[in-house]
């Protein structure tokens, strides 16, 4: 099978040569190691050591954190692009059953692709994919600290990407809180489709990319 085959198209050129892999993040400072340089928007998205952002503002709507980035290079055989990040939500005063609320939209180019909702009461926040996206989880535990630890992957149709793109996190709350960290959008070294036929070089019988 291709997963263990070093030369999927049997052309004598190793897959790693035809399709070099990388895991470069096209975003600037997605890890927030020492600050939130590279991101713009509301000061309510506050940096906390050892490196994450947390929004605990009260009575806010569409409180934005944004970054503009170039079009990432995506594999020819991929139909989506992953927006990855770590997430947490907590009740006001770290009360898990808080009757306050908070929500966060993941927005790419002015389209909402996922909504996280910390409801009034209860111990879990819902996660809803929108507009053709998928999310790796359907709910997240509400916790009693502000450290983002839940791994989130929002798969967005790659047709949503333009030459210039804007990723936004939109926070709305009465009093509950939300934090994020390790925001990542992968870009490859190459789309691995030398002849542009939609078949990656390592599986393409008529391309020796």
C-alpha positions as CSV (number, residue, x, y, z in Angstrom):
1,X,0.0,0.0,0.0
2,X,1.0,3.6,-0.6
3,X,1.4,4.3,3.1
4,X,4.5,2.1,3.3
5,X,5.6,2.4,-0.4
6,X,8.6,4.7,-0.9
7,X,7.8,5.2,-4.6
8,X,4.0,5.2,-5.1
9,X,4.0,5.7,-8.8
10,X,7.0,3.4,-9.4
11,X,8.9,5.9,-11.5
12,X,12.2,5.5,-9.7
13,X,11.9,8.9,-7.9
14,X,11.3,8.6,-4.2
15,X,8.0,10.1,-2.9
16,X,10.0,12.3,-0.5
17,X,11.8,13.9,-3.5
18,X,8.6,14.3,-5.6
19,X,6.6,15.6,-2.7
20,X,8.8,17.0,0.1
21,X,6.8,17.4,3.3
22,X,6.8,20.3,5.7
23,X,4.8,21.6,8.7
24,X,5.5,25.3,8.4
25,X,2.9,27.6,10.0
26,X,1.9,30.4,7.6
27,X,0.7,32.4,10.6
28,X,3.0,34.7,12.6
29,X,3.4,34.0,16.3
30,X,0.6,31.4,16.6
31,X,2.2,30.2,19.8
32,X,2.1,33.5,21.7
33,X,5.4,32.6,23.4
34,X,6.0,36.1,24.8
35,X,3.3,38.4,23.4
36,X,0.7,38.6,20.7
37,X,2.8,40.4,18.1
38,X,1.5,39.7,14.6
39,X,-2.2,39.8,15.7
40,X,-4.5,42.8,15.7
41,X,-7.8,43.6,17.4
42,X,-9.2,44.0,20.8
43,X,-6.9,44.5,23.9
44,X,-9.3,42.2,25.7
45,X,-7.4,39.3,24.1
46,X,-4.8,39.4,26.8
47,X,-1.4,37.6,26.8
48,X,-0.7,35.3,29.8
49,X,2.5,33.5,30.6
50,X,3.8,30.9,29.7
51,X,2.2,31.8,26.4
52,X,-1.5,31.9,25.5
53,X,-4.3,34.5,25.0
54,X,-7.4,34.7,27.3
55,X,-10.4,36.9,26.9
56,X,-12.4,37.5,30.1
57,X,-14.2,40.7,29.1
58,X,-17.8,41.1,30.2
59,X,-20.8,42.2,28.1
60,X,-18.9,42.2,24.8
61,X,-20.0,41.3,21.3
62,X,-17.8,40.4,18.3
63,X,-14.6,41.1,20.2
64,X,-12.1,40.3,17.5
65,X,-8.5,38.9,17.3
66,X,-7.3,38.8,13.7
67,X,-4.4,38.1,11.4
68,X,-4.0,38.5,7.7
69,X,-1.9,36.0,5.8
70,X,-1.0,34.9,2.3
71,X,-2.6,31.9,0.5
72,X,-0.9,28.7,1.9
73,X,0.4,26.0,-0.4
74,X,-1.8,23.0,0.0
75,X,-1.4,19.5,-1.4
76,X,-3.2,19.0,-4.7
77,X,-5.1,16.0,-3.3
78,X,-6.4,17.9,-0.3
79,X,-9.8,19.4,-0.4
80,X,-9.5,21.3,2.8
81,X,-7.2,23.4,5.0
82,X,-6.8,22.8,8.7
83,X,-7.1,25.7,11.2
84,X,-5.6,24.2,14.4
85,X,-5.5,25.7,17.9
86,X,-5.7,24.8,21.6
87,X,-8.9,26.0,23.3
88,X,-10.4,26.4,26.7
89,X,-13.5,28.0,28.3
90,X,-14.3,28.6,31.9
91,X,-17.1,30.1,33.9
92,X,-16.8,33.5,35.6
93,X,-14.8,33.1,38.8
94,X,-13.9,29.6,37.5
95,X,-17.3,28.3,38.4
96,X,-17.9,25.5,35.9
97,X,-21.7,25.8,36.3
98,X,-21.8,29.5,35.9
99,X,-25.1,31.0,34.6
100,X,-23.1,33.4,32.5
101,X,-22.3,32.7,28.9
102,X,-19.5,33.0,26.3
103,X,-19.1,32.1,22.7
104,X,-16.4,32.2,20.0
105,X,-16.6,32.1,16.2
106,X,-13.8,30.9,14.0
107,X,-14.0,33.2,11.0
108,X,-12.0,33.0,7.7
109,X,-12.5,35.7,5.2
110,X,-15.7,36.9,6.9
111,X,-17.4,33.4,6.9
112,X,-18.0,31.6,10.2
113,X,-16.7,28.0,10.1
114,X,-17.1,27.0,13.7
115,X,-18.9,28.3,16.8
116,X,-18.0,27.4,20.4
117,X,-20.7,28.1,23.0
118,X,-20.3,28.1,26.8
119,X,-24.0,28.0,27.9
120,X,-25.7,29.3,31.0
121,X,-25.2,26.4,33.4
122,X,-24.0,23.0,32.5
123,X,-20.5,21.5,32.3
124,X,-19.8,21.3,28.5
125,X,-19.5,23.9,25.7
126,X,-20.9,22.9,22.3
127,X,-18.9,23.0,19.1
128,X,-20.8,23.4,15.8
129,X,-19.2,23.3,12.4
130,X,-20.6,25.7,9.7
131,X,-20.5,26.5,6.0
132,X,-19.0,23.2,4.8
133,X,-16.4,22.9,7.6
134,X,-15.9,20.0,10.0
135,X,-14.5,20.0,13.5
136,X,-12.7,17.2,15.3
137,X,-14.9,17.5,18.5
138,X,-18.5,18.3,19.1
139,X,-18.1,19.5,22.7
140,X,-15.5,20.8,25.1
141,X,-15.4,20.5,28.9
142,X,-15.8,23.7,30.8
143,X,-12.8,23.9,33.2
144,X,-11.8,25.7,36.3
145,X,-8.7,27.4,34.9
146,X,-7.8,29.5,31.9
147,X,-5.2,27.4,30.2
148,X,-6.0,26.2,26.6
149,X,-5.4,22.4,26.4
150,X,-8.1,21.0,24.1
151,X,-6.8,20.4,20.6
152,X,-9.1,21.7,18.0
153,X,-9.0,21.2,14.2
154,X,-11.4,23.1,12.0
155,X,-11.3,21.7,8.4
156,X,-12.3,24.5,6.0
157,X,-12.9,24.0,2.3
158,X,-9.7,25.1,0.5
159,X,-11.9,27.0,-1.9
160,X,-12.4,29.5,0.9
161,X,-8.8,30.7,0.6
162,X,-7.9,33.7,-1.5
163,X,-4.5,35.2,-2.3
164,X,-4.9,37.3,0.9
165,X,-6.8,35.9,3.8
166,X,-8.0,37.0,7.2
167,X,-8.4,34.7,10.2
168,X,-10.5,36.0,13.1
169,X,-11.6,34.7,16.5
170,X,-14.8,36.5,17.5
171,X,-15.6,36.6,21.2
172,X,-19.0,37.3,22.6
173,X,-19.8,37.0,26.3
174,X,-21.8,38.1,29.3
175,X,-19.2,37.0,31.8
176,X,-17.7,33.6,30.9
177,X,-14.2,33.4,29.4
178,X,-12.3,31.8,26.5
179,X,-8.6,31.2,25.8
180,X,-6.6,30.1,22.8
181,X,-3.0,29.0,22.0
182,X,-0.9,27.3,19.3
183,X,-2.9,28.6,16.3
184,X,-1.6,26.9,13.2
185,X,-2.4,26.8,9.4
186,X,-0.1,24.6,7.6
187,X,1.7,25.5,4.4
188,X,3.7,23.1,2.3
189,X,7.0,23.7,0.4
190,X,5.2,22.7,-2.8
191,X,1.6,21.7,-3.9
192,X,3.3,18.6,-5.4
193,X,1.4,18.8,-8.7
194,X,3.9,19.7,-11.4
195,X,1.5,19.3,-14.4
196,X,-1.6,20.7,-12.6
197,X,-3.8,17.7,-13.2
198,X,-4.9,17.3,-9.5
199,X,-2.8,14.2,-9.0
200,X,0.2,14.6,-6.7
201,X,3.6,14.0,-8.2
202,X,4.3,10.9,-6.1
203,X,1.2,9.2,-7.6
204,X,1.2,10.7,-11.0
205,X,2.3,8.4,-13.8
206,X,3.0,11.2,-16.3
207,X,4.8,13.7,-14.0
208,X,8.3,13.4,-12.6
209,X,8.1,16.5,-10.3
